[in-house]
């Protein structure tokens, strides 16, 4: 029985890792604490729900959702964050503005679609049985999509010019500019891609457990815990941190009750911040 919970936690952990990576693409390159990302996560599910309800074929609806969600993330960055940055507002001010954007998005969704939980499909989900272990087809889809997407991201970061540019921009924005690189173009692409990844996470969860207007913030908090566990800026650490968190949460349900899952998550976070603030897989940095 415990193996079943470990497998469930592993799959959930990969989704957490993907959400953490999506958030990191914005945070690492802009240093903006993008709270509105929680609203972007939620919006993707409702875009897909609207398109499917309008009769758009599933594949086209998913493709449009990915594009529209990327554009939404880009509009927030270009329409809200950049003007505030140009007026030399602090990062704390921009974070407060981001909370405002999140609040507006969630309330608009609640007004348009209601507060009740919605599902994307009424079909009975088929399952595959291995002895006492049961894995649904949706879990297999979550596992394969998450694993393939994460692998592609890690490959790009490690083996391509774009990966080098992302690391360089994350480490030193001023030096990145001095070397003749276009910061605005790089941030534009990464912000769009961050929104696309958010849509992938949102869709994978929506097809499995449904969705409602307020699921984005708990998901974002889990993604932030994953970032801290793995070491902020460490994408490999995010994968390991996500898997670790997912398994810990799943085992907490097995040994205790589901209501203790969130409490145990943040106890772990507090202990980690006290004992190893750079994260399990992060490195200490010397401030000059």
QUIJO-V846598 format. One record per run of one state. SS is the DSSP state (2 for helix, 1 for strand, 0 for the rest). FROM is the first residue (numbers start at 0). LEN is the number of residues. If there is no record, write none. Layout:
BEGIN
SS/FROM/LEN  SS/FROM/LEN
END
This chain:
BEGIN
0/0/1  2/1/29  0/30/6  2/36/17  0/53/4  2/57/29  0/86/4  2/90/23  0/113/4  1/117/1  0/118/8  1/126/4  0/130/2  1/132/4  2/136/23  0/159/1  2/160/11  0/171/1  2/172/6  0/178/4  2/182/27  0/209/1  1/210/1  0/211/3  2/214/16  0/230/4  2/234/21  0/255/2  2/257/18  0/275/13
END
